[in-house]
Amino acid sequence: MKTFYLVRHAQYDNPLNILVGRLPVVLSSEGVAEAVKISK
């Protein structure tokens, strides 16, 4: 039996309101903390 994990994306920093998915955006400091927590 396979195990699947559903994970929501981490919070990102988008001050220029770039359409996400079209250009790379960086994670906010809170998003980095979320990603680290999820990875554990």
C-alpha distance matrix in Angstrom:
0.0 3.8 6.7 9.9 13.3 16.2 19.5 22.9 25.4 27.8 31.5 33.7 37.4 39.1 42.8 43.8 41.5 39.9 37.5 34.2 32.1 35.4 36.6 35.0 35.5 35.2 33.4 35.8 36.2 34.2 31.4 31.4 31.0 28.1 26.3 26.9 25.6 22.4 21.8 22.0
3.8 0.0 3.8 6.6 10.1 13.1 16.1 19.6 21.9 24.3 28.0 30.1 33.8 35.4 39.2 40.1 37.9 36.2 34.0 30.5 28.5 31.7 32.8 31.2 31.7 31.4 29.8 32.3 32.8 30.9 28.0 27.9 27.8 24.9 22.9 23.7 22.7 19.3 18.6 19.3
6.7 3.8 0.0 3.8 6.7 10.0 12.9 16.5 19.0 21.2 24.8 27.1 30.9 32.7 36.4 37.6 35.4 34.0 31.9 28.4 26.7 30.2 31.0 29.2 29.3 28.8 26.9 29.2 29.5 27.4 24.7 24.7 24.4 21.4 19.7 20.4 19.2 15.8 15.5 16.1
9.9 6.6 3.8 0.0 3.8 6.5 9.6 13.1 15.6 18.1 21.7 23.9 27.7 29.3 33.0 34.1 31.8 30.4 28.2 24.8 23.2 26.7 27.7 26.0 26.1 25.8 23.9 26.3 27.0 24.9 22.0 22.3 22.3 19.1 17.4 18.8 17.6 14.0 14.1 15.4
13.3 10.1 6.7 3.8 0.0 3.8 6.2 9.9 12.4 14.6 18.2 20.7 24.4 26.3 29.9 31.3 29.1 28.0 26.1 22.5 21.4 25.0 25.7 23.8 23.4 22.9 20.7 22.8 23.4 21.2 18.4 18.9 18.7 15.4 13.9 15.5 14.1 10.5 11.2 12.6
16.2 13.1 10.0 6.5 3.8 0.0 3.8 6.8 9.8 12.5 15.8 18.3 22.1 23.6 27.2 28.5 26.1 25.1 23.1 19.7 18.8 22.5 23.5 21.9 21.3 21.2 19.0 21.0 22.0 19.6 16.7 17.9 18.0 14.4 13.3 15.6 14.3 10.7 12.3 14.3
19.5 16.1 12.9 9.6 6.2 3.8 0.0 3.8 6.4 8.8 12.1 14.7 18.5 20.3 23.9 25.4 23.2 22.4 20.8 17.3 16.8 20.6 21.1 19.1 18.2 17.7 15.3 17.2 18.2 15.8 13.0 14.2 14.4 10.8 9.9 12.5 11.5 8.0 10.1 12.5
22.9 19.6 16.5 13.1 9.9 6.8 3.8 0.0 3.8 6.5 9.3 11.9 15.6 17.2 20.6 22.2 19.8 19.3 17.7 14.4 14.6 18.3 18.9 17.2 15.8 15.7 13.3 14.9 16.4 14.0 11.1 13.2 13.7 10.1 9.9 13.2 12.4 9.6 12.2 14.8
25.4 21.9 19.0 15.6 12.4 9.8 6.4 3.8 0.0 3.8 6.6 8.6 12.3 13.9 17.5 19.0 16.9 16.2 15.0 11.5 11.9 15.5 15.6 13.6 12.1 11.9 9.8 11.8 13.8 11.9 8.6 10.7 12.1 9.1 8.3 12.1 12.3 10.0 12.0 15.1
27.8 24.3 21.2 18.1 14.6 12.5 8.8 6.5 3.8 0.0 3.8 6.4 10.0 12.5 15.8 18.0 16.5 16.2 15.9 12.6 13.6 16.9 16.2 13.7 11.3 10.1 7.1 8.5 10.1 8.2 4.8 7.3 8.7 6.0 6.0 9.7 10.2 9.0 11.3 14.1
31.5 28.0 24.8 21.7 18.2 15.8 12.1 9.3 6.6 3.8 0.0 3.8 7.0 9.5 12.6 15.0 13.7 14.2 14.5 11.7 13.7 16.5 15.6 13.3 10.3 9.0 6.0 6.1 8.4 6.6 4.2 7.8 9.3 7.6 8.8 12.0 12.6 12.2 14.6 17.1
33.7 30.1 27.1 23.9 20.7 18.3 14.7 11.9 8.6 6.4 3.8 0.0 3.8 6.3 9.6 11.8 11.0 11.1 12.0 9.5 11.8 14.0 12.5 10.2 6.8 5.8 3.9 4.8 8.3 8.1 5.8 8.5 11.1 10.4 10.6 13.8 15.2 14.9 16.5 19.4
37.4 33.8 30.9 27.7 24.4 22.1 18.5 15.6 12.3 10.0 7.0 3.8 0.0 3.8 6.3 9.0 9.2 10.0 12.0 10.4 13.3 14.6 12.5 10.5 6.8 5.8 5.5 4.7 8.4 9.3 8.3 10.4 13.1 13.2 13.7 16.4 18.0 18.2 19.7 22.4
39.1 35.4 32.7 29.3 26.3 23.6 20.3 17.2 13.9 12.5 9.5 6.3 3.8 0.0 3.8 5.6 5.5 6.5 9.0 8.5 11.8 12.5 10.7 9.8 6.6 7.6 8.6 8.5 12.1 12.9 11.8 14.0 16.7 16.5 16.9 19.8 21.4 21.2 22.7 25.7
42.8 39.2 36.4 33.0 29.9 27.2 23.9 20.6 17.5 15.8 12.6 9.6 6.3 3.8 0.0 3.8 5.6 7.9 11.1 11.7 15.1 15.1 13.2 12.7 9.7 10.4 11.5 10.5 13.7 14.8 14.4 16.6 19.1 19.3 20.0 22.6 24.2 24.4 26.0 28.7
43.8 40.1 37.6 34.1 31.3 28.5 25.4 22.2 19.0 18.0 15.0 11.8 9.0 5.6 3.8 0.0 3.8 5.5 9.1 10.7 13.9 13.1 11.4 12.0 9.9 11.8 13.7 13.5 16.9 18.1 17.2 19.3 22.1 22.1 22.3 25.2 26.9 26.7 28.1 31.1
41.5 37.9 35.4 31.8 29.1 26.1 23.2 19.8 16.9 16.5 13.7 11.0 9.2 5.5 5.6 3.8 0.0 3.8 6.3 8.2 11.7 11.4 10.8 11.8 9.9 12.3 13.7 13.9 17.5 18.0 16.7 19.2 21.9 21.2 21.5 24.7 26.1 25.5 27.2 30.2
39.9 36.2 34.0 30.4 28.0 25.1 22.4 19.3 16.2 16.2 14.2 11.1 10.0 6.5 7.9 5.5 3.8 0.0 3.8 5.8 8.8 7.8 7.1 8.8 7.9 11.2 13.3 14.4 18.2 18.9 17.0 19.1 22.2 21.4 21.0 24.3 26.0 25.0 26.3 29.6
37.5 34.0 31.9 28.2 26.1 23.1 20.8 17.7 15.0 15.9 14.5 12.0 12.0 9.0 11.1 9.1 6.3 3.8 0.0 3.8 6.3 5.9 7.1 9.3 9.2 12.7 14.5 16.1 19.9 20.1 17.7 20.0 23.0 21.6 21.0 24.6 26.0 24.5 25.9 29.3
34.2 30.5 28.4 24.8 22.5 19.7 17.3 14.4 11.5 12.6 11.7 9.5 10.4 8.5 11.7 10.7 8.2 5.8 3.8 0.0 3.8 5.5 6.3 7.3 7.1 10.3 11.7 13.9 17.6 17.6 14.8 17.0 19.9 18.4 17.5 21.1 22.6 20.9 22.2 25.7
32.1 28.5 26.7 23.2 21.4 18.8 16.8 14.6 11.9 13.6 13.7 11.8 13.3 11.8 15.1 13.9 11.7 8.8 6.3 3.8 0.0 3.8 5.8 7.0 8.4 11.6 13.3 16.1 19.5 19.6 16.4 18.1 21.1 19.4 17.9 21.4 23.1 21.0 21.8 25.4
35.4 31.7 30.2 26.7 25.0 22.5 20.6 18.3 15.5 16.9 16.5 14.0 14.6 12.5 15.1 13.1 11.4 7.8 5.9 5.5 3.8 0.0 3.8 6.9 9.1 12.8 15.2 17.9 21.5 22.0 19.0 20.5 23.8 22.5 21.0 24.3 26.2 24.4 24.9 28.6
36.6 32.8 31.0 27.7 25.7 23.5 21.1 18.9 15.6 16.2 15.6 12.5 12.5 10.7 13.2 11.4 10.8 7.1 7.1 6.3 5.8 3.8 0.0 3.8 6.4 10.0 13.0 15.7 19.1 20.3 17.4 18.5 22.1 21.3 19.7 22.8 25.1 23.6 24.0 27.6
35.0 31.2 29.2 26.0 23.8 21.9 19.1 17.2 13.6 13.7 13.3 10.2 10.5 9.8 12.7 12.0 11.8 8.8 9.3 7.3 7.0 6.9 3.8 0.0 3.8 6.7 9.9 12.9 16.1 17.4 14.5 15.1 18.7 18.3 16.5 19.3 21.9 20.7 20.8 24.4
35.5 31.7 29.3 26.1 23.4 21.3 18.2 15.8 12.1 11.3 10.3 6.8 6.8 6.6 9.7 9.9 9.9 7.9 9.2 7.1 8.4 9.1 6.4 3.8 0.0 3.8 6.8 9.3 12.7 14.1 11.5 12.5 16.0 15.7 14.6 17.5 19.8 19.1 19.6 23.0
35.2 31.4 28.8 25.8 22.9 21.2 17.7 15.7 11.9 10.1 9.0 5.8 5.8 7.6 10.4 11.8 12.3 11.2 12.7 10.3 11.6 12.8 10.0 6.7 3.8 0.0 3.8 6.5 9.4 11.2 8.9 9.2 12.9 13.2 12.1 14.6 17.2 17.0 17.4 20.6
33.4 29.8 26.9 23.9 20.7 19.0 15.3 13.3 9.8 7.1 6.0 3.9 5.5 8.6 11.5 13.7 13.7 13.3 14.5 11.7 13.3 15.2 13.0 9.9 6.8 3.8 0.0 3.8 6.5 7.7 5.1 5.9 9.3 9.6 9.0 11.5 13.8 13.9 14.8 17.7
35.8 32.3 29.2 26.3 22.8 21.0 17.2 14.9 11.8 8.5 6.1 4.8 4.7 8.5 10.5 13.5 13.9 14.4 16.1 13.9 16.1 17.9 15.7 12.9 9.3 6.5 3.8 0.0 3.8 5.3 4.8 6.2 8.7 9.6 10.4 12.4 14.1 15.0 16.4 18.7
36.2 32.8 29.5 27.0 23.4 22.0 18.2 16.4 13.8 10.1 8.4 8.3 8.4 12.1 13.7 16.9 17.5 18.2 19.9 17.6 19.5 21.5 19.1 16.1 12.7 9.4 6.5 3.8 0.0 3.8 5.4 5.1 6.4 8.7 9.9 10.8 12.5 14.3 15.6 17.3
34.2 30.9 27.4 24.9 21.2 19.6 15.8 14.0 11.9 8.2 6.6 8.1 9.3 12.9 14.8 18.1 18.0 18.9 20.1 17.6 19.6 22.0 20.3 17.4 14.1 11.2 7.7 5.3 3.8 0.0 3.8 5.4 5.1 6.2 8.7 10.0 10.6 12.3 14.3 15.8
31.4 28.0 24.7 22.0 18.4 16.7 13.0 11.1 8.6 4.8 4.2 5.8 8.3 11.8 14.4 17.2 16.7 17.0 17.7 14.8 16.4 19.0 17.4 14.5 11.5 8.9 5.1 4.8 5.4 3.8 0.0 3.8 5.4 4.9 6.1 8.6 9.7 10.3 12.2 14.5
31.4 27.9 24.7 22.3 18.9 17.9 14.2 13.2 10.7 7.3 7.8 8.5 10.4 14.0 16.6 19.3 19.2 19.1 20.0 17.0 18.1 20.5 18.5 15.1 12.5 9.2 5.9 6.2 5.1 5.4 3.8 0.0 3.8 5.4 5.1 6.2 8.6 9.9 10.6 12.8
31.0 27.8 24.4 22.3 18.7 18.0 14.4 13.7 12.1 8.7 9.3 11.1 13.1 16.7 19.1 22.1 21.9 22.2 23.0 19.9 21.1 23.8 22.1 18.7 16.0 12.9 9.3 8.7 6.4 5.1 5.4 3.8 0.0 3.8 5.5 5.2 6.2 8.7 10.0 11.1
28.1 24.9 21.4 19.1 15.4 14.4 10.8 10.1 9.1 6.0 7.6 10.4 13.2 16.5 19.3 22.1 21.2 21.4 21.6 18.4 19.4 22.5 21.3 18.3 15.7 13.2 9.6 9.6 8.7 6.2 4.9 5.4 3.8 0.0 3.8 5.5 5.1 6.1 8.6 10.2
26.3 22.9 19.7 17.4 13.9 13.3 9.9 9.9 8.3 6.0 8.8 10.6 13.7 16.9 20.0 22.3 21.5 21.0 21.0 17.5 17.9 21.0 19.7 16.5 14.6 12.1 9.0 10.4 9.9 8.7 6.1 5.1 5.5 3.8 0.0 3.8 5.4 5.1 6.1 8.8
26.9 23.7 20.4 18.8 15.5 15.6 12.5 13.2 12.1 9.7 12.0 13.8 16.4 19.8 22.6 25.2 24.7 24.3 24.6 21.1 21.4 24.3 22.8 19.3 17.5 14.6 11.5 12.4 10.8 10.0 8.6 6.2 5.2 5.5 3.8 0.0 3.8 5.5 5.2 6.6
25.6 22.7 19.2 17.6 14.1 14.3 11.5 12.4 12.3 10.2 12.6 15.2 18.0 21.4 24.2 26.9 26.1 26.0 26.0 22.6 23.1 26.2 25.1 21.9 19.8 17.2 13.8 14.1 12.5 10.6 9.7 8.6 6.2 5.1 5.4 3.8 0.0 3.8 5.5 5.4
22.4 19.3 15.8 14.0 10.5 10.7 8.0 9.6 10.0 9.0 12.2 14.9 18.2 21.2 24.4 26.7 25.5 25.0 24.5 20.9 21.0 24.4 23.6 20.7 19.1 17.0 13.9 15.0 14.3 12.3 10.3 9.9 8.7 6.1 5.1 5.5 3.8 0.0 3.8 5.4
21.8 18.6 15.5 14.1 11.2 12.3 10.1 12.2 12.0 11.3 14.6 16.5 19.7 22.7 26.0 28.1 27.2 26.3 25.9 22.2 21.8 24.9 24.0 20.8 19.6 17.4 14.8 16.4 15.6 14.3 12.2 10.6 10.0 8.6 6.1 5.2 5.5 3.8 0.0 3.8
22.0 19.3 16.1 15.4 12.6 14.3 12.5 14.8 15.1 14.1 17.1 19.4 22.4 25.7 28.7 31.1 30.2 29.6 29.3 25.7 25.4 28.6 27.6 24.4 23.0 20.6 17.7 18.7 17.3 15.8 14.5 12.8 11.1 10.2 8.8 6.6 5.4 5.4 3.8 0.0
